[in-house]
Amino acid sequence: MPIEIKELHIKVTVNPPEAGSLRQESGNAGKGGSAEKPVDKDALIAECVEQVLQILQNKAER
């Protein structure tokens, strides 16, 4: 016997961005994109790969 959902309540909590990251983003706009501190490209790539794999795993579970 199928179940029919008539109402769906979704609650979301959004945390404000940190003050340091906000200043860094706005400061890069006029400097040609150079960051104040160097970006660890290997860590950034690893984090992106991890998130993509997590998304693919979630889609496969559905």
mmCIF file of the C-alpha atoms, coordinates in Angstrom:
data_MODEL
# 
_entry.id   MODEL 
# 
loop_
_atom_site.group_PDB 
_atom_site.id 
_atom_site.type_symbol 
_atom_site.label_atom_id 
_atom_site.label_alt_id 
_atom_site.label_comp_id 
_atom_site.label_asym_id 
_atom_site.label_entity_id 
_atom_site.label_seq_id 
_atom_site.pdbx_PDB_ins_code 
_atom_site.Cartn_x 
_atom_site.Cartn_y 
_atom_site.Cartn_z 
_atom_site.occupancy 
_atom_site.B_iso_or_equiv 
_atom_site.pdbx_formal_charge 
_atom_site.auth_seq_id 
_atom_site.auth_comp_id 
_atom_site.auth_asym_id 
_atom_site.auth_atom_id 
_atom_site.pdbx_PDB_model_num 
ATOM 1  C CA . MET A 1 1  ? 0.000  0.000  0.000   1.00 0.00 ? 1  MET A CA 1 
ATOM 2  C CA . PRO A 1 2  ? 1.640  3.314  -1.054  1.00 0.00 ? 2  PRO A CA 1 
ATOM 3  C CA . ILE A 1 3  ? 2.091  6.147  1.432   1.00 0.00 ? 3  ILE A CA 1 
ATOM 4  C CA . GLU A 1 4  ? 1.097  9.644  0.370   1.00 0.00 ? 4  GLU A CA 1 
ATOM 5  C CA . ILE A 1 5  ? 2.971  12.583 1.898   1.00 0.00 ? 5  ILE A CA 1 
ATOM 6  C CA . LYS A 1 6  ? 0.750  15.649 2.102   1.00 0.00 ? 6  LYS A CA 1 
ATOM 7  C CA . GLU A 1 7  ? 3.119  17.971 3.963   1.00 0.00 ? 7  GLU A CA 1 
ATOM 8  C CA . LEU A 1 8  ? 6.868  18.203 4.074   1.00 0.00 ? 8  LEU A CA 1 
ATOM 9  C CA . HIS A 1 9  ? 8.679  20.484 6.515   1.00 0.00 ? 9  HIS A CA 1 
ATOM 10 C CA . ILE A 1 10 ? 12.298 21.330 5.804   1.00 0.00 ? 10 ILE A CA 1 
ATOM 11 C CA . LYS A 1 11 ? 14.427 23.215 8.327   1.00 0.00 ? 11 LYS A CA 1 
ATOM 12 C CA . VAL A 1 12 ? 17.810 24.634 7.317   1.00 0.00 ? 12 VAL A CA 1 
ATOM 13 C CA . THR A 1 13 ? 20.414 26.357 9.457   1.00 0.00 ? 13 THR A CA 1 
ATOM 14 C CA . VAL A 1 14 ? 22.974 28.490 7.642   1.00 0.00 ? 14 VAL A CA 1 
ATOM 15 C CA . ASN A 1 15 ? 26.149 29.597 9.387   1.00 0.00 ? 15 ASN A CA 1 
ATOM 16 C CA . PRO A 1 16 ? 27.516 33.030 8.425   1.00 0.00 ? 16 PRO A CA 1 
ATOM 17 C CA . PRO A 1 17 ? 30.925 33.001 6.687   1.00 0.00 ? 17 PRO A CA 1 
ATOM 18 C CA . GLU A 1 18 ? 33.990 33.655 8.802   1.00 0.00 ? 18 GLU A CA 1 
ATOM 19 C CA . ALA A 1 19 ? 35.247 37.243 8.826   1.00 0.00 ? 19 ALA A CA 1 
ATOM 20 C CA . GLY A 1 20 ? 38.740 36.249 7.624   1.00 0.00 ? 20 GLY A CA 1 
ATOM 21 C CA . SER A 1 21 ? 37.508 34.402 4.541   1.00 0.00 ? 21 SER A CA 1 
ATOM 22 C CA . LEU A 1 22 ? 35.176 37.274 3.630   1.00 0.00 ? 22 LEU A CA 1 
ATOM 23 C CA . ARG A 1 23 ? 37.987 39.834 3.733   1.00 0.00 ? 23 ARG A CA 1 
ATOM 24 C CA . GLN A 1 24 ? 40.285 37.630 1.681   1.00 0.00 ? 24 GLN A CA 1 
ATOM 25 C CA . GLU A 1 25 ? 37.691 37.151 -1.090  1.00 0.00 ? 25 GLU A CA 1 
ATOM 26 C CA . SER A 1 26 ? 36.866 40.843 -1.341  1.00 0.00 ? 26 SER A CA 1 
ATOM 27 C CA . GLY A 1 27 ? 40.553 41.809 -1.205  1.00 0.00 ? 27 GLY A CA 1 
ATOM 28 C CA . ASN A 1 28 ? 41.412 39.622 -4.194  1.00 0.00 ? 28 ASN A CA 1 
ATOM 29 C CA . ALA A 1 29 ? 38.969 41.352 -6.538  1.00 0.00 ? 29 ALA A CA 1 
ATOM 30 C CA . GLY A 1 30 ? 41.223 44.345 -7.223  1.00 0.00 ? 30 GLY A CA 1 
ATOM 31 C CA . LYS A 1 31 ? 44.562 42.511 -7.096  1.00 0.00 ? 31 LYS A CA 1 
ATOM 32 C CA . GLY A 1 32 ? 44.232 40.358 -10.182 1.00 0.00 ? 32 GLY A CA 1 
ATOM 33 C CA . GLY A 1 33 ? 43.264 37.283 -8.184  1.00 0.00 ? 33 GLY A CA 1 
ATOM 34 C CA . SER A 1 34 ? 46.475 36.871 -6.182  1.00 0.00 ? 34 SER A CA 1 
ATOM 35 C CA . ALA A 1 35 ? 45.805 35.552 -2.689  1.00 0.00 ? 35 ALA A CA 1 
ATOM 36 C CA . GLU A 1 36 ? 47.423 36.991 0.427   1.00 0.00 ? 36 GLU A CA 1 
ATOM 37 C CA . LYS A 1 37 ? 48.471 33.520 1.576   1.00 0.00 ? 37 LYS A CA 1 
ATOM 38 C CA . PRO A 1 38 ? 49.424 30.673 -0.788  1.00 0.00 ? 38 PRO A CA 1 
ATOM 39 C CA . VAL A 1 39 ? 46.775 28.073 -1.506  1.00 0.00 ? 39 VAL A CA 1 
ATOM 40 C CA . ASP A 1 40 ? 47.679 24.423 -0.957  1.00 0.00 ? 40 ASP A CA 1 
ATOM 41 C CA . LYS A 1 41 ? 46.650 23.098 -4.371  1.00 0.00 ? 41 LYS A CA 1 
ATOM 42 C CA . ASP A 1 42 ? 47.094 19.439 -3.413  1.00 0.00 ? 42 ASP A CA 1 
ATOM 43 C CA . ALA A 1 43 ? 44.780 19.823 -0.413  1.00 0.00 ? 43 ALA A CA 1 
ATOM 44 C CA . LEU A 1 44 ? 42.244 21.722 -2.526  1.00 0.00 ? 44 LEU A CA 1 
ATOM 45 C CA . ILE A 1 45 ? 42.250 19.044 -5.221  1.00 0.00 ? 45 ILE A CA 1 
ATOM 46 C CA . ALA A 1 46 ? 41.969 16.273 -2.631  1.00 0.00 ? 46 ALA A CA 1 
ATOM 47 C CA . GLU A 1 47 ? 38.964 17.989 -1.020  1.00 0.00 ? 47 GLU A CA 1 
ATOM 48 C CA . CYS A 1 48 ? 37.268 18.429 -4.417  1.00 0.00 ? 48 CYS A CA 1 
ATOM 49 C CA . VAL A 1 49 ? 37.828 14.788 -5.325  1.00 0.00 ? 49 VAL A CA 1 
ATOM 50 C CA . GLU A 1 50 ? 36.481 13.667 -1.956  1.00 0.00 ? 50 GLU A CA 1 
ATOM 51 C CA . GLN A 1 51 ? 33.320 15.760 -2.364  1.00 0.00 ? 51 GLN A CA 1 
ATOM 52 C CA . VAL A 1 52 ? 32.725 14.512 -5.923  1.00 0.00 ? 52 VAL A CA 1 
ATOM 53 C CA . LEU A 1 53 ? 33.126 10.897 -4.819  1.00 0.00 ? 53 LEU A CA 1 
ATOM 54 C CA . GLN A 1 54 ? 30.698 11.497 -1.946  1.00 0.00 ? 54 GLN A CA 1 
ATOM 55 C CA . ILE A 1 55 ? 28.107 12.957 -4.357  1.00 0.00 ? 55 ILE A CA 1 
ATOM 56 C CA . LEU A 1 56 ? 28.506 9.991  -6.719  1.00 0.00 ? 56 LEU A CA 1 
ATOM 57 C CA . GLN A 1 57 ? 28.161 7.548  -3.832  1.00 0.00 ? 57 GLN A CA 1 
ATOM 58 C CA . ASN A 1 58 ? 24.966 9.290  -2.648  1.00 0.00 ? 58 ASN A CA 1 
ATOM 59 C CA . LYS A 1 59 ? 23.500 9.125  -6.158  1.00 0.00 ? 59 LYS A CA 1 
ATOM 60 C CA . ALA A 1 60 ? 24.345 5.435  -6.444  1.00 0.00 ? 60 ALA A CA 1 
ATOM 61 C CA . GLU A 1 61 ? 22.483 4.706  -3.178  1.00 0.00 ? 61 GLU A CA 1 
ATOM 62 C CA . ARG A 1 62 ? 19.264 6.170  -4.558  1.00 0.00 ? 62 ARG A CA 1 
# 
